């Protein structure tokens, strides 16, 4: 399969996605915004439908729409600070409604294209998307190195970040925009319905294996590489959608790590109990 150009591009894209997904996913989880990725992925369908209606490249219209919605999402989050899920529900349903209306106005149909965006397709990955994904990976990597400590403070305590003089609103908007652009770029590869899971799951799995911030990201990258490449291979071999295949691999890894950790904890507790019984220590 490595002799096919589309598979080479698919593996290149998967490796780049593996580098940035744990970074964004960890911040989304810690900020209690895991559903934001799901919201942006649903809204991005409106950008795809708009591109199909205008007869232009859906990737660029998708990026423009997602950037606007990412900024709007932060504005609504500030308004509904206590009930932030209202903005999520509002934009998710509104984005899907706009997408369906635009698809209805598109008399040319385009059902094949929209299915590719819904479920992902490794065949349609272009070299332009690879370069765009590479530029996005470099940008996120540089921003993470520069703003790691400020984002760490903002993630755990916005009041402390505000007191320290950090531009919390601009930082939050920039993070939302980066998340939205990432979703817009990788959506044709893994599909809109499961792109949020692919961003969040590697970080969620690695959080069970490491307690340090950098450790979670490094382990998450390793898990993402294994899951992405294994899912792509399964997708090629069995003709299944890549997004679904990758997500199932991640869920399997999550179940495996959970079971192993429980067995290790039980074994460790049993050894500690035996030691106490031998020494007669009841502390």
KAWO-V588886 format. One record per run of one state. SS is the DSSP state (~ for helix, > for strand, _ for the rest). FROM is the first residue (numbers start at 1). TO is the last residue. If there is no record, write none. Layout:
# KAWO-V588886
SS,FROM,TO ; SS,FROM,TO
This chain:
# KAWO-V588886
_,1,4 ; ~,5,30 ; _,31,33 ; ~,34,54 ; _,55,57 ; ~,58,79 ; _,80,84 ; ~,85,105 ; _,106,110 ; ~,111,119 ; _,120,126 ; ~,127,156 ; _,157,157 ; ~,158,163 ; _,164,167 ; ~,168,190 ; _,191,194 ; ~,195,206 ; _,207,212 ; ~,213,238 ; _,239,241 ; ~,242,279 ; _,280,283
